[in-house]
């Protein structure tokens, strides 16, 4: 082999290995360090603008791996905490959901991957907690949508089944609650809590639908 060709191949291989090290190791490491730094600095944040700038720094960093895991962790920890503690501030709620959706929706759009169900569950749980914090039913409806999507792909995953059961209990939907309860008990027949929860739901809905009458005072 000609020496010039060997030198050219050697240069290409060296450059390729350097590029692999850069993209496969250095960039993910820098992204992880930036995310850890963000978590450690959250206590110093005073305004939404400060938080947004701090949080988007690692989220925007280019890396061949790690983005999906980072976004899921951000949604399930940082965003979850904000949702749980800012229910009385609709502006903050809208801003944090806009932020999470901006990064998670492109990941969910693929509709596949080993972590797809984890991503779906995180989004459902985030919306479910937002409902508990705000009592705004749009979040409960969104949570139901995510959990149903997850159940379609994983029919026996307990997180989706029990979360949907809780949602239908909250909505007072006895029919759908019973459908999910039957699926749960078919897989876990020893779970007596589901039947007890259904009895409580029956009692509540029966009591709320019973008309009240007032007796006329005797003349």
Backbone torsions as a table, in degrees:
resi	resn	phi	psi	omega
1	UNK	NA	135.2	-179.6
2	UNK	-59.3	139.7	-176.7
3	UNK	-63.0	-35.2	178.9
4	UNK	-64.9	-38.4	178.6
5	UNK	-66.0	-42.7	179.3
6	UNK	-61.8	-40.3	178.8
7	UNK	-64.7	-40.1	179.8
8	UNK	-63.9	-43.7	178.9
9	UNK	-62.9	-41.0	180.0
10	UNK	-62.3	-41.8	179.3
11	UNK	-64.2	-43.5	179.9
12	UNK	-63.1	-44.2	179.8
13	UNK	-63.2	-42.3	179.3
14	UNK	-62.6	-43.8	179.4
15	UNK	-65.3	-38.8	-179.8
16	UNK	-66.0	-42.9	179.0
17	UNK	-64.8	-39.3	178.1
18	UNK	-64.1	-40.6	179.3
19	UNK	-65.6	-41.2	178.5
20	UNK	-62.9	-41.7	178.6
21	UNK	-63.9	-38.8	-179.0
22	UNK	-66.9	-51.4	-175.8
23	UNK	-79.0	-33.4	-174.7
24	UNK	-90.5	-16.6	-176.4
25	UNK	-128.7	-55.0	-174.0
26	UNK	-65.2	-49.3	-177.0
27	UNK	-63.6	-46.1	176.4
28	UNK	-60.7	-36.6	179.7
29	UNK	-65.9	-43.4	178.8
30	UNK	-63.9	-38.0	178.6
31	UNK	-64.7	-42.5	178.9
32	UNK	-64.4	-43.3	178.7
33	UNK	-61.5	-41.0	-179.8
34	UNK	-65.1	-37.4	179.6
35	UNK	-68.6	-42.7	177.7
36	UNK	-62.2	-41.7	178.0
37	UNK	-62.3	-38.3	177.5
38	UNK	-61.8	-46.2	-179.6
39	UNK	-61.4	-40.8	-178.4
40	UNK	-71.6	-20.7	-176.3
41	UNK	-97.5	-3.9	-175.4
42	UNK	-61.2	-30.6	-178.7
43	UNK	-65.4	-17.6	-178.9
44	UNK	-94.5	-1.9	-176.2
45	UNK	-75.6	134.3	-179.9
46	UNK	-114.4	-26.2	-176.3
47	UNK	-131.7	164.7	177.0
48	UNK	-63.2	-40.4	-179.6
49	UNK	-60.2	-40.1	177.5
50	UNK	-64.7	-43.9	178.9
51	UNK	-62.0	-45.5	-177.3
52	UNK	-61.2	-45.3	179.8
53	UNK	-64.0	-40.9	-179.5
54	UNK	-67.0	-45.4	-174.5
55	UNK	-73.3	-35.4	-176.7
56	UNK	-77.0	-15.0	179.7
57	UNK	-58.4	-55.1	177.4
58	UNK	-71.1	-31.6	-178.8
59	UNK	-66.3	-28.8	-178.0
60	UNK	-92.0	-9.8	-178.1
61	UNK	-68.5	134.0	-178.6
62	UNK	-76.2	131.5	177.1
63	UNK	-158.7	140.7	-178.7
64	UNK	-70.7	-22.3	178.6
65	UNK	-138.3	158.4	173.0
66	UNK	103.3	-17.1	-176.5
67	UNK	-64.9	-45.8	-177.8
68	UNK	-61.1	-45.4	-179.5
69	UNK	-64.6	-39.6	-179.1
70	UNK	-66.7	-43.7	180.0
71	UNK	-64.0	-42.6	179.5
72	UNK	-64.1	-40.9	178.5
73	UNK	-66.0	-41.0	178.6
74	UNK	-61.3	-45.4	-179.3
75	UNK	-66.5	-38.6	-175.7
76	UNK	-83.0	-12.7	-179.0
77	UNK	-119.9	-67.5	-175.6
78	UNK	-65.7	-53.8	-179.3
79	UNK	-63.9	-38.1	179.6
80	UNK	-60.3	-42.3	179.9
81	UNK	-65.8	-40.2	178.7
82	UNK	-63.5	-42.6	179.5
83	UNK	-62.7	-41.4	-176.3
84	UNK	-70.9	-23.1	-173.7
85	UNK	-113.0	2.1	-177.4
86	UNK	-129.5	32.4	-178.2
87	UNK	-61.7	-25.1	-179.0
88	UNK	-87.6	3.1	-178.7
89	UNK	-119.6	89.5	-177.0
90	UNK	-57.9	-33.1	-178.8
91	UNK	-65.0	-44.8	178.4
92	UNK	-64.1	-40.6	179.5
93	UNK	-60.8	-45.3	179.2
94	UNK	-63.3	-40.7	-177.0
95	UNK	-67.5	-41.8	-177.7
96	UNK	-71.1	-35.9	177.4
97	UNK	-70.2	-37.2	176.1
98	UNK	-61.0	-39.2	-179.2
99	UNK	-67.9	-47.9	-179.8
100	UNK	-63.5	-44.4	-179.6
101	UNK	-63.0	-35.4	-179.6
102	UNK	-57.5	-36.9	-176.5
103	UNK	-98.5	-29.5	-175.9
104	UNK	-87.3	-35.2	-175.6
105	UNK	-59.8	-40.7	175.8
106	UNK	-61.4	-31.3	177.7
107	UNK	-71.2	-43.9	179.8
108	UNK	-67.2	-27.7	-177.8
109	UNK	-61.2	-24.7	178.0
110	UNK	-67.1	-31.6	176.6
111	UNK	67.1	19.9	-178.4
112	UNK	-153.2	178.3	-180.0
113	UNK	112.3	153.7	-177.4
114	UNK	-64.6	-25.5	-176.6
115	UNK	-102.0	9.5	-175.8
116	UNK	-58.6	-45.6	-179.4
117	UNK	-63.7	-35.8	177.5
118	UNK	-65.1	-39.5	178.9
119	UNK	-65.7	-43.4	179.0
120	UNK	-62.5	-43.7	-178.9
121	UNK	-64.9	-40.5	178.6
122	UNK	-59.3	-44.1	-179.9
123	UNK	-66.1	-39.3	177.4
124	UNK	-64.5	-45.2	-179.7
125	UNK	-65.2	-36.9	179.0
126	UNK	-63.2	-43.9	178.7
127	UNK	-69.4	-36.8	178.6
128	UNK	-64.2	-41.4	177.2
129	UNK	-68.2	-32.7	176.8
130	UNK	-64.8	-37.9	176.5
131	UNK	-64.4	-44.7	179.9
132	UNK	-61.4	-31.4	-178.2
133	UNK	-81.9	-32.3	-173.3
134	UNK	-113.3	-23.0	-172.4
135	UNK	65.3	18.6	176.6
136	UNK	-86.5	118.2	-173.1
137	UNK	-68.5	-13.8	178.0
138	UNK	-63.3	-32.2	178.5
139	UNK	-73.5	-36.4	178.2
140	UNK	-66.0	-40.4	177.9
141	UNK	-64.9	-39.9	178.8
142	UNK	-66.1	-41.0	178.1
143	UNK	-61.2	-43.6	178.0
144	UNK	-58.5	-43.1	-179.4
145	UNK	-60.6	-45.1	-179.2
146	UNK	-66.4	-44.0	-178.2
147	UNK	-66.6	-36.2	176.2
148	UNK	-65.9	-39.0	177.3
149	UNK	-62.6	-41.9	178.1
150	UNK	-66.9	-38.6	-179.3
151	UNK	-65.7	-31.6	177.8
152	UNK	-61.4	-39.0	-179.0
153	UNK	-85.5	-29.0	-178.6
154	UNK	-135.0	82.2	-172.1
155	UNK	-62.8	-19.9	-177.4
156	UNK	-112.5	12.7	-179.7
157	UNK	-73.6	119.4	-173.4
158	UNK	-62.3	-33.7	-179.0
159	UNK	-59.2	-40.4	-179.3
160	UNK	-73.4	-42.8	-177.9
161	UNK	-63.7	-50.7	-177.0
162	UNK	-69.7	-33.9	178.1
163	UNK	-66.5	-42.4	177.2
164	UNK	-65.1	-38.8	177.7
165	UNK	-59.8	-44.0	178.2
166	UNK	-63.7	-39.5	-179.8
167	UNK	-64.3	-44.8	-178.6
168	UNK	-69.5	-31.2	173.0
169	UNK	-65.0	-43.3	179.6
170	UNK	-62.0	-39.6	179.9
171	UNK	-77.3	-11.9	-177.3
172	UNK	74.2	22.4	-178.9
173	UNK	-90.2	92.6	-175.4
174	UNK	-67.2	-34.5	-177.5
175	UNK	-64.8	-51.3	-179.2
176	UNK	-70.2	-34.0	176.7
177	UNK	-62.1	-40.8	178.2
178	UNK	-65.8	-40.1	178.9
179	UNK	-59.7	-45.8	-180.0
180	UNK	-69.9	-38.6	179.3
181	UNK	-60.7	-39.8	178.7
182	UNK	-63.5	-38.3	178.0
183	UNK	-66.9	-38.7	-179.8
184	UNK	-65.9	-49.1	-176.7
185	UNK	-70.4	-22.7	175.6
186	UNK	-68.1	-30.7	-180.0
187	UNK	-92.6	-40.2	-179.4
188	UNK	-124.7	78.8	-174.3
189	UNK	-64.4	-18.0	-178.5
190	UNK	-86.6	-1.1	-178.6
191	UNK	-81.1	94.7	-178.6
192	UNK	-81.5	-12.6	-177.9
193	UNK	-66.0	-30.9	-178.8
194	UNK	-66.0	-46.8	179.4
195	UNK	-64.3	-38.0	178.3
196	UNK	-64.7	-40.4	178.3
197	UNK	-64.5	-36.8	177.6
198	UNK	-66.3	-39.5	178.0
199	UNK	-63.4	-39.8	177.7
200	UNK	-64.9	-39.8	178.3
201	UNK	-64.3	-41.8	177.4
202	UNK	-60.0	-42.9	-178.3
203	UNK	-65.1	-40.8	-178.7
204	UNK	-67.1	-47.6	-177.6
205	UNK	-68.7	-33.9	177.8
206	UNK	-66.9	-43.2	-179.7
207	UNK	-64.8	-38.8	-177.4
208	UNK	-73.6	-22.7	-178.7
209	UNK	-95.0	-6.8	179.7
210	UNK	-78.8	121.9	-179.1
211	UNK	-68.7	143.2	178.1
212	UNK	-94.8	141.5	179.7
213	UNK	-123.8	147.6	177.5
214	UNK	-117.6	133.1	179.8
215	UNK	-82.9	138.2	176.5
216	UNK	-74.3	139.9	177.4
217	UNK	-68.0	140.8	178.6
218	UNK	-66.1	135.4	179.4
219	UNK	-72.8	NA	NA
